[in-house]
Amino acid sequence: MSKKPEASNSNGNAAASTPGRGNLAELIWKSAELLRGAFREPEYRRVILPFTVLRRLDCLLEPTKAKVLAKHQEVAPKGYDLRMFLAPITGFPFWNHSAFTMKGLLDAPDDLRDNLEDMVNGFSPNVRRIFEKFAFMATVDKLREKGRLHHVIKAFAAVPMDLSTVSGHDMGKAFEELLRRFNDASPAGEQYTPRDAIHLMVDILFDGDDEVLSVPGAIRTMYDQTAGTGGMLSEAEEKVKGLNPDAKLRLFGQELEDETYAICMADMLIRGQDPADIAMGDTLEADKHPDERFDYQLSNPPYGVEWKPAQAAVEREHTKGAAGRFGPGLPRISDGQMLFMLNALSKMRPFIGGEGGGRIGTVHNGSPLFTGDAGSGESEIRRHILEHDYLDAIVALPTDMFYNTNIATYLWFMTNRKPKERKGKVMLIDSSNMGVVMKKNLGKKRFELSEDCQRRIVEVYHSFKDDEWKDGQAIAGRTRALKAKVLPASHFFYRKVTVERPLRMRFEITREQVAAWNKSLGDKKAATPVEIQNLLAAIARSIDLHGDRSYLSTEAALKDLKKADQSNVDEVKAQGTTIKPMAFKGKVLDALRKGFGIRDKKAEIVTDDKGQPLPDSDLRDAEYIPFSTIAKADRVTTGIETYFDAEVKPHWPDA
């Protein structure tokens, strides 16, 4: 039977060493030495992260432990809402009504596993959910099986994490450092956004809002639709606190994966945030914050991941038009990035009467920029963004910036509250050459944006003007360069015009081509239509009369074929039967081109039976004509013709 310890009001840290501000993460990290041989290195996170959370909460709650136990004993039998009675005592949005502390667990080594489970089950539902998503008890069972459970609990119980020793800010930084180490050392790090990229996103997102955020008592909201471990949310909060310690940034998010959801929740608790607004589930399938609209948003949606699991829900919302999240269009099923764009736009706080509004920063690969022809779902989404003047800026990042990919990535910034000077315009910033070579690669990450690089990019964004900068000194053999261009939004609108070039064929009226034709017919030869049989007869007679010939024009070939056909008619007539000469048009000409025509750029243009040039599908092309060019003309057709004469005709005179 589990041994119940006596409750204590002390923080239990007298015998423990006091960690300095900078070495708490190092102190916790040393516990990994206890796991060698029992766990693979990528699995260390499953032990260290939840035990760090457990110890921090244990220390935070220990001063009020006795009062909580007494109140719980009083109200629990009556079925009251425990939150109403216990949270006010702890001063946090969580509590624990178990009598166990981590130090107390060590008093009953034979019952460690069961007592630890009792301690975890004593937490408020929001904390229990974190440990459930960590699959914590499965990890505990493995620790017990490997004989490491007592050692791990003892190690963590010796680390002081109470508020008087470690502030919420320092604890958050320590947890962030642990996450970084795990991400660097494990393939699991592939799914996380590097801190340098997040810093840049946050700085640009809040650029120009310093005055608003510095107002005493300022309250704003931040949302991450693919929250992951909460790195973007925590970084945004740090930024706001740096601008105004009294400001409050209320954090919202949604995450699909169990472990990352647990880490995000834990990170928020450790930093002193209430994680109640971090929801779990597929954002595309179901918006877990349907009634909320946000001041700021940051996210890094998955690249090239199909949205088929959410297809039914997405298509249902698409049919709602403007009343749904996905009214403007649906991208191809293989990549849901642009659906996340639409979701973010739907979650912006409305801008009404000069008040409110929202700003969005998202990370994408090149697909949202280039995928999808005119009229496609992707194109319609881009048009929606540009027509509503949401797009503020796109920043091209260096390649090899992320842990799991070396492809080109881009930061998109969108807003419904552009200042006057930015209205109707889009800024493009090329910072692809701003990366500094790292001393050691982290996965596929070879480059990082130093603080100086980030500062320069933000300054260029803030200036909102064409700019070009090049470093006078190479760093590790790489010269940094930065370019910026401000363009009218209309620059990105194009009209797609199909460009046709004429079909040119020579006609091979030869025995070899006749044999190839007959072979292609195979068993279907007997079912050949009469007019096609007559064509073959005319071709055979032409070969008899003229031998094998190659014609560079339809007219020349038809001239001899008509003579040959007439010869056949005359021969039949001489035998007492009257037939009409065949009509060389429609299916007959189609058969002639298909069976005996060969594309030849030296041949003359092929025409239909009305004398109109036929297009060559192999040479068909498309021109994307900027609306800005068309707008200069009196009529759309005139603008297209002017562009055509200037840009197409010089290269393809026969187009």
C-alpha positions in Angstrom: 0.0 0.0 0.0 1.3 3.5 -0.9 2.7 5.5 2.0 1.1 8.9 2.4 3.6 11.6 3.6 2.9 14.5 5.9 2.3 17.7 4.1 4.9 20.4 4.5 4.8 24.2 4.1 8.6 24.4 3.5 10.0 24.6 0.0 12.3 21.7 0.8 15.3 23.4 -0.9 17.6 23.9 2.1 19.9 21.1 1.2 19.9 21.8 -2.5 22.5 23.8 -4.4 21.2 27.1 -5.8 21.5 27.2 -9.6 22.7 30.4 -11.1 20.5 32.1 -13.7 22.6 30.7 -16.5 23.2 27.1 -15.4 19.8 25.7 -14.5 19.5 24.1 -17.9 22.9 22.6 -17.5 22.0 21.3 -14.1 18.9 19.6 -15.5 20.7 18.3 -18.5 23.1 16.4 -16.3 20.3 14.0 -15.5 20.7 12.6 -19.0 23.7 10.8 -17.7 21.4 8.6 -15.7 19.6 7.5 -18.9 22.6 6.2 -20.8 22.1 2.5 -21.7 18.5 2.5 -20.7 17.2 4.9 -23.3 18.3 5.9 -26.7 19.5 9.5 -26.9 16.5 10.7 -28.9 14.3 9.4 -26.1 15.9 11.4 -23.4 13.4 14.2 -24.0 10.6 11.9 -22.9 12.2 11.8 -19.5 13.8 15.2 -18.9 11.0 17.5 -20.2 8.1 16.1 -18.2 10.2 15.7 -15.1 11.3 19.3 -15.4 7.7 20.3 -15.6 6.8 18.1 -12.6 9.6 19.5 -10.5 8.8 23.2 -11.4 5.1 22.7 -10.5 6.1 20.8 -7.4 8.2 23.7 -6.2 5.5 26.3 -7.1 2.8 24.5 -5.2 4.7 23.3 -2.2 4.3 26.6 -0.2 0.5 26.2 -0.3 0.4 22.4 -0.1 -1.1 22.1 3.4 -3.8 24.7 2.7 -4.8 23.0 -0.6 -5.0 19.6 1.1 -7.1 20.9 3.8 -9.5 22.7 1.5 -9.7 19.7 -0.8 -10.6 17.4 2.0 -13.3 19.9 2.9 -14.9 20.5 -0.5 -14.2 17.4 -2.6 -16.8 15.2 -0.9 -19.4 17.8 -1.7 -18.8 17.7 -5.4 -17.9 21.4 -5.7 -15.9 22.7 -8.6 -12.3 22.4 -7.2 -11.0 25.2 -9.4 -13.2 27.7 -7.6 -11.6 26.8 -4.2 -8.1 25.5 -4.9 -6.7 27.8 -7.7 -7.2 31.0 -5.5 -5.1 29.3 -2.8 -2.2 28.4 -5.1 -2.3 31.7 -7.0 -1.9 29.7 -10.2 -4.3 28.3 -12.8 -3.5 24.8 -11.5 -3.2 22.9 -8.2 -2.4 19.4 -6.8 -4.4 17.7 -4.1 -2.0 14.7 -3.8 -0.1 14.6 -0.5 3.1 13.7 -2.3 6.0 16.0 -3.3 9.0 14.8 -5.3 11.1 14.8 -2.1 8.4 12.9 -0.3 8.3 10.2 -3.0 11.9 9.2 -2.0 10.6 8.3 1.5 8.9 5.1 0.1 11.3 3.7 -2.5 9.3 0.5 -2.8 6.2 2.4 -3.8 7.8 5.0 -6.1 5.8 4.2 -9.2 2.4 4.1 -7.6 3.0 7.2 -5.5 4.3 9.1 -8.5 1.1 8.2 -10.3 -0.9 9.4 -7.3 1.0 12.7 -7.4 0.4 13.1 -11.2 -3.3 12.3 -10.8 -3.6 14.9 -8.1 -3.0 17.7 -10.5 -5.8 19.9 -11.9 -7.2 18.6 -15.2 -5.1 21.0 -17.4 -1.9 19.7 -15.9 -3.0 16.0 -16.0 -3.6 16.5 -19.7 0.0 17.6 -20.3 1.3 14.4 -18.6 -1.2 12.3 -20.6 0.1 13.7 -23.9 3.6 13.1 -22.8 2.6 9.5 -22.2 4.4 10.1 -18.9 3.4 6.9 -17.0 4.7 4.7 -19.9 8.0 6.5 -19.5 7.9 6.0 -15.7 7.2 2.3 -16.2 10.3 2.0 -18.5 12.4 3.9 -15.9 11.3 1.4 -13.2 11.9 -1.5 -15.5 15.5 -0.3 -16.2 16.1 0.5 -12.5 16.5 4.2 -13.1 13.3 5.7 -11.6 14.7 6.3 -8.1 17.8 7.9 -9.5 15.9 10.2 -11.8 13.4 11.4 -9.1 16.3 11.9 -6.6 18.2 14.0 -9.2 15.3 16.2 -10.0 14.2 16.6 -6.4 17.6 18.1 -5.7 17.2 20.9 -8.2 15.5 24.0 -6.7 13.0 25.5 -9.0 10.9 27.7 -6.6 10.1 31.2 -7.6 12.5 32.7 -5.0 15.3 30.9 -6.7 14.2 30.8 -10.4 11.9 33.5 -11.8 9.3 32.6 -14.4 11.5 34.3 -17.1 14.6 32.4 -16.1 12.6 29.1 -16.0 11.2 29.8 -19.4 14.7 30.4 -20.8 16.0 27.2 -19.2 13.2 25.2 -20.7 13.8 26.9 -24.0 17.5 25.9 -23.8 16.6 22.3 -23.0 14.3 22.2 -26.1 17.1 23.7 -28.2 19.5 21.0 -27.1 17.0 18.2 -27.8 16.2 19.7 -31.2 19.9 20.0 -32.1 20.7 16.4 -31.0 17.6 14.6 -32.3 15.8 14.1 -35.6 12.7 15.3 -33.7 14.2 18.8 -34.1 13.2 18.7 -37.7 9.8 20.0 -37.0 10.8 23.2 -35.2 11.4 26.7 -36.4 14.9 28.0 -35.7 15.1 30.7 -33.1 16.8 33.2 -35.4 13.9 32.9 -37.9 11.4 33.4 -35.1 13.3 36.4 -33.8 13.1 38.0 -37.3 9.4 37.2 -37.7 8.6 38.7 -34.3 10.6 41.9 -34.9 8.9 42.5 -38.3 5.5 41.6 -37.0 5.6 44.1 -34.1 7.5 46.8 -36.2 5.7 50.1 -36.0 3.6 49.0 -33.0 6.0 50.0 -30.3 4.0 53.0 -29.2 0.7 51.0 -29.0 2.3 48.2 -27.1 4.0 50.6 -24.7 0.7 52.0 -23.4 0.2 51.2 -19.7 -2.0 48.2 -19.2 -1.9 47.3 -22.9 -3.6 44.0 -23.7 -3.2 42.2 -27.0 -3.8 38.7 -28.4 -1.5 36.4 -30.3 -2.4 33.2 -32.2 -0.4 30.3 -33.6 -2.5 28.0 -35.8 0.2 25.4 -35.8 1.6 26.0 -32.4 4.2 23.2 -32.1 6.1 23.6 -28.9 5.0 27.2 -28.6 8.3 28.8 -29.6 6.7 31.6 -31.6 4.2 32.4 -28.9 6.9 32.5 -26.2 9.2 34.6 -28.3 6.3 37.1 -29.1 5.6 37.4 -25.4 9.3 38.1 -24.6 9.2 40.8 -27.2 6.1 42.5 -25.8 7.5 42.2 -22.2 10.7 43.9 -23.4 8.7 46.8 -24.8 6.4 47.0 -21.8 6.7 44.8 -18.7 3.1 45.7 -17.7 1.7 44.7 -21.1 -0.2 41.5 -21.4 -0.1 39.3 -24.5 -2.8 36.7 -24.2 -1.6 33.6 -26.1 -3.8 31.3 -28.2 -2.8 28.3 -30.3 -3.8 25.0 -31.8 -1.6 21.9 -32.2 -2.2 18.4 -33.6 0.7 16.3 -32.3 0.5 14.9 -28.7 4.0 15.5 -27.6 4.5 19.0 -29.1 1.1 19.9 -27.6 2.3 18.8 -24.2 5.5 20.7 -24.5 3.7 23.9 -25.6 1.3 23.6 -22.6 4.2 22.9 -20.3 6.2 25.8 -21.6 3.4 28.2 -21.0 2.8 27.0 -17.4 6.5 27.3 -16.7 6.5 30.9 -18.0 3.5 31.7 -15.8 1.0 31.8 -18.7 -2.4 30.1 -18.6 -2.4 27.4 -21.2 -6.2 27.2 -21.3 -6.2 28.8 -24.8 -4.0 26.2 -26.4 -6.3 23.8 -28.1 -5.6 20.4 -29.6 -6.7 19.2 -33.0 -6.4 19.6 -36.7 -6.7 23.3 -37.4 -8.0 22.8 -41.0 -10.6 20.3 -39.9 -11.9 22.2 -36.9 -11.2 25.7 -35.7 -11.0 25.3 -31.9 -11.2 29.1 -31.4 -14.2 29.9 -33.7 -15.3 33.0 -32.0 -11.9 34.6 -31.5 -10.2 37.2 -33.7 -6.6 38.2 -33.0 -4.3 41.2 -33.0 -1.2 39.2 -34.0 -0.6 35.8 -35.6 2.6 33.8 -36.2 2.8 30.3 -37.7 5.0 27.8 -39.6 2.5 25.5 -41.4 3.7 22.2 -42.8 5.1 22.2 -46.3 3.8 19.9 -49.0 1.5 17.9 -46.6 -1.8 16.8 -48.1 -5.0 18.0 -46.5 -7.0 14.9 -47.4 -7.7 14.0 -43.7 -9.6 17.3 -43.4 -11.0 17.3 -46.9 -14.7 16.9 -46.0 -14.6 19.7 -43.5 -12.6 22.0 -45.7 -14.8 21.5 -48.7 -17.9 22.0 -46.5 -16.5 25.4 -45.3 -15.6 26.3 -48.9 -19.2 26.1 -50.0 -20.1 28.7 -47.4 -18.1 31.3 -49.3 -17.3 34.4 -47.3 -19.1 32.8 -44.3 -16.5 30.1 -44.1 -12.7 30.1 -43.8 -11.9 28.8 -47.2 -14.3 30.6 -49.5 -11.7 32.1 -51.9 -10.4 28.8 -53.2 -9.0 25.4 -52.6 -5.4 24.4 -53.4 -4.4 21.0 -54.7 -4.9 18.2 -52.2 -1.2 17.5 -51.9 -0.3 20.8 -50.2 -2.4 22.6 -47.5 -0.1 25.7 -47.0 -2.5 28.1 -48.6 -5.4 26.8 -46.5 -3.5 27.9 -43.5 -3.1 31.3 -45.1 -6.9 31.6 -45.5 -7.4 30.4 -41.9 -5.1 33.1 -40.6 -6.9 35.8 -42.6 -10.2 34.6 -41.2 -8.8 35.0 -37.7 -7.6 38.6 -38.1 -9.2 41.1 -35.9 -11.5 43.4 -38.1 -10.2 46.9 -38.8 -13.2 49.2 -38.2 -13.2 53.0 -38.1 -9.4 53.1 -37.8 -9.4 50.8 -34.8 -8.5 47.1 -34.4 -7.0 45.2 -37.2 -4.5 42.3 -37.2 -1.0 41.4 -38.5 0.1 38.0 -39.6 3.5 36.4 -40.2 3.8 32.9 -41.7 6.7 30.7 -43.0 6.3 29.0 -46.4 8.3 27.3 -49.1 8.0 28.6 -52.7 4.8 26.7 -53.5 2.3 29.5 -52.5 4.3 31.9 -54.6 4.4 29.9 -57.8 2.1 26.9 -57.8 -1.2 27.0 -59.7 -2.1 28.4 -63.1 -4.6 31.2 -63.7 -8.0 30.2 -62.4 -6.6 27.4 -60.1 -7.4 27.3 -56.4 -3.9 28.7 -55.6 -4.2 31.5 -58.1 -7.7 32.4 -56.7 -6.3 32.5 -53.2 -3.4 34.8 -54.2 -5.9 37.0 -56.1 -8.1 37.2 -52.9 -5.0 38.3 -50.8 -3.9 41.0 -53.3 -7.4 42.3 -54.2 -8.0 42.9 -50.5 -4.6 44.5 -50.1 -3.6 42.1 -47.3 -0.1 41.3 -48.5 2.4 43.6 -46.9 5.8 42.0 -47.5 7.6 38.8 -48.5 11.0 38.1 -47.2 13.2 35.5 -48.9 15.4 33.7 -46.3 18.7 32.0 -46.9 18.6 28.3 -47.9 19.8 25.8 -45.3 18.1 27.8 -42.5 15.9 25.1 -41.2 16.8 21.8 -39.5 15.0 19.5 -42.0 15.2 21.3 -45.4 17.6 23.2 -47.5 14.9 24.5 -49.9 14.1 28.2 -50.3 11.8 29.5 -47.6 9.8 32.7 -47.4 8.2 34.9 -44.7 4.8 36.2 -45.7 3.5 39.2 -43.7 -0.2 40.2 -44.1 -2.4 42.7 -42.5 -5.7 44.5 -42.8 -4.4 47.7 -41.3 -1.7 49.0 -43.6 -0.5 52.6 -42.8 -1.2 55.1 -45.6 2.2 54.9 -47.2 2.0 51.1 -47.6 -1.5 50.9 -48.9 -1.8 49.3 -52.4 1.9 48.3 -52.3 3.9 45.1 -51.5 7.5 45.0 -50.3 9.9 42.2 -51.5 13.0 41.7 -49.5 15.7 39.3 -50.7 17.8 38.3 -47.7 18.8 35.0 -49.2 22.4 36.0 -49.0 22.3 37.3 -45.4 23.0 33.9 -43.7 26.2 33.5 -41.7 27.9 30.2 -41.9 27.5 28.2 -38.6 30.5 26.7 -36.8 28.6 23.4 -36.7 25.7 22.2 -38.8 22.5 21.3 -37.0 20.8 18.8 -39.3 20.5 20.6 -42.6 20.8 24.0 -41.0 24.1 25.5 -42.2 23.3 29.2 -41.9 21.9 31.4 -39.3 20.8 35.0 -39.2 23.0 36.9 -36.7 21.6 39.7 -34.6 23.2 42.1 -37.0 21.6 40.4 -40.0 18.2 40.5 -38.4 18.6 44.2 -37.5 19.5 45.1 -41.0 16.5 43.2 -42.5 14.1 44.8 -40.0 15.5 48.3 -40.8 15.0 47.7 -44.5 11.5 46.6 -43.9 10.8 49.6 -41.7 12.2 52.1 -44.2 9.7 50.8 -46.9 11.8 51.9 -49.9 13.9 50.3 -52.6 17.3 49.4 -51.1 20.4 47.5 -51.8 23.3 46.7 -49.4 26.4 44.6 -49.7 28.8 43.8 -46.9 32.3 45.1 -47.6 33.9 42.2 -45.8 33.3 38.5 -46.4 32.5 36.3 -43.3 33.7 32.7 -43.6 34.0 33.2 -47.4 30.5 34.5 -47.7 29.6 38.0 -48.6 26.3 39.2 -47.2 23.9 41.1 -49.4 20.4 42.5 -49.1 17.9 43.8 -51.7 14.5 45.4 -51.3 11.9 46.5 -53.8 8.5 48.2 -53.3 6.0 47.4 -56.0 2.3 48.3 -56.5 0.0 45.4 -55.8 -1.2 45.6 -59.4 2.3 44.5 -60.5 1.4 41.0 -59.3 -1.9 40.7 -61.3 -1.5 39.0 -64.7 -3.8 38.0 -67.5 -3.0 34.7 -69.1 -3.1 34.7 -72.9 -2.7 31.6 -74.9 -0.1 32.0 -77.8 -0.7 29.7 -80.7 1.8 29.0 -83.5 0.8 27.4 -86.8 1.1 23.7 -87.5 3.7 23.0 -90.2 3.8 19.6 -91.8 5.3 17.8 -94.7 3.3 14.9 -96.1 5.0 11.6 -96.9 3.0 9.9 -99.6 5.1 6.8 -99.7 4.8 3.0 -99.7 6.6 2.9 -96.3 4.0 5.3 -94.8 1.1 3.3 -96.2 2.5 0.2 -94.6 2.9 2.0 -91.3 -0.7 3.2 -91.5 -2.1 -0.3 -92.3 0.0 -1.7 -89.3 -1.5 0.9 -87.0 -5.0 -0.1 -88.0 -4.4 -3.8 -87.1 -7.7 -5.7 -86.6 -9.7 -2.4 -87.1 -8.8 -2.2 -90.8 -12.0 -4.0 -91.9 -14.0 -1.4 -90.0 -12.3 1.6 -91.7 -15.0 4.2 -92.9 -15.6 4.4 -96.6 -14.2 7.9 -97.0 -10.9 6.8 -95.3 -10.7 3.7 -97.6 -11.2 6.1 -100.6 -8.3 8.2 -99.2 -6.0 5.2 -99.0 -7.0 4.3 -102.6 -6.2 7.8 -103.8 -2.8 7.6 -102.0 -2.1 4.2 -103.6 -3.0 5.6 -107.1 -0.9 8.7 -106.5 2.1 6.5 -105.7 1.5 4.5 -108.8 1.4 7.7 -110.9 4.2 9.7 -109.3 6.1 7.3 -107.1 7.0 8.0 -103.5 6.9 11.7 -102.9 7.3 14.2 -100.0 5.3 17.4 -100.0 6.1 20.6 -98.1 2.5 22.0 -98.4 -1.0 20.7 -97.9 -2.0 22.2 -101.3 0.7 20.3 -103.2 -0.2 17.0 -101.6 -3.9 17.6 -102.2 -3.3 18.5 -105.8 -1.8 15.1 -106.6 -4.2 13.2 -104.4 -7.2 14.8 -106.1 -5.8 13.9 -109.5 -5.2 10.3 -108.3 -8.8 10.2 -106.9 -10.2 11.4 -110.2 -8.2 8.7 -112.0 -9.9 6.1 -109.7 -13.3 7.7 -110.5 -12.6 7.5 -114.2 -11.5 3.9 -114.0 -14.6 2.9 -112.1 -16.7 4.9 -114.6 -15.1 3.0 -117.5 -16.4 -0.2 -115.9 -20.0 1.2 -116.0 -20.2 2.5 -112.4 -20.6 6.1 -111.6 -19.1 7.5 -108.3 -18.4 11.1 -107.2 -14.9 12.3 -106.5 -14.2 12.4 -102.8 -14.3 15.6 -100.7 -11.0 16.3 -99.1 -12.2 17.9 -95.9 -13.2 17.1 -92.3 -12.3 13.5 -91.3 -10.4 12.9 -94.5 -8.0 15.8 -93.9 -7.7 14.7 -90.2 -6.7 11.2 -91.4 -4.3 12.5 -93.9 -2.5 14.6 -91.2 -2.6 11.8 -88.7 -1.3 9.1 -91.0 1.0 10.9 -93.4 1.8 14.3 -91.9 5.1 14.8 -90.1 5.9 18.1 -88.3 8.6 20.0 -90.2 9.5 23.6 -89.4 10.6 24.1 -93.0 7.1 23.1 -94.3 4.3 25.5 -95.1 1.5 26.2 -92.7 -1.3 23.6 -92.6 -4.8 24.9 -93.0 -8.3 23.4 -92.4 -10.8 22.9 -95.2 -11.8 26.6 -94.9 -8.2 27.8 -95.4 -7.7 28.8 -91.7 -4.2 28.0 -90.2 -4.3 25.1 -87.7 -2.5 25.6 -84.4 0.4 23.2 -83.4 -0.5 21.9 -79.9 3.2 21.1 -79.4 4.2 24.7 -79.8 1.3 26.1 -77.8 2.5 28.5 -75.1 1.1 31.1 -72.7 2.1 34.7 -71.9 1.3 36.3 -68.6 0.7 39.9 -69.3 0.9 42.3 -66.3 -2.3 44.2 -65.7 -0.2 47.3 -65.4 0.7 46.9 -69.1 -2.9 46.3 -70.1 -4.1 49.3 -68.0 -2.0 51.7 -70.1 -4.2 51.0 -73.2 -7.7 52.3 -73.9 -9.1 48.8 -74.2 -8.0 45.4 -72.8 -7.7 43.9 -76.3 -5.5 46.8 -77.4 -3.3 46.4 -74.4 -2.9 42.7 -75.2 -2.2 43.4 -78.8 0.5 46.0 -78.0 2.2 43.6 -75.6 1.9 40.8 -78.2 3.6 42.9 -80.9 6.4 44.0 -78.6 7.1 40.9 -76.7 6.0 37.9 -78.7 6.2 38.8 -82.4 9.9 39.6 -82.4 10.6 36.0 -81.3 7.8 34.2 -83.1 6.7 36.1 -86.2 4.2 33.4 -87.1 2.5 33.5 -83.7 
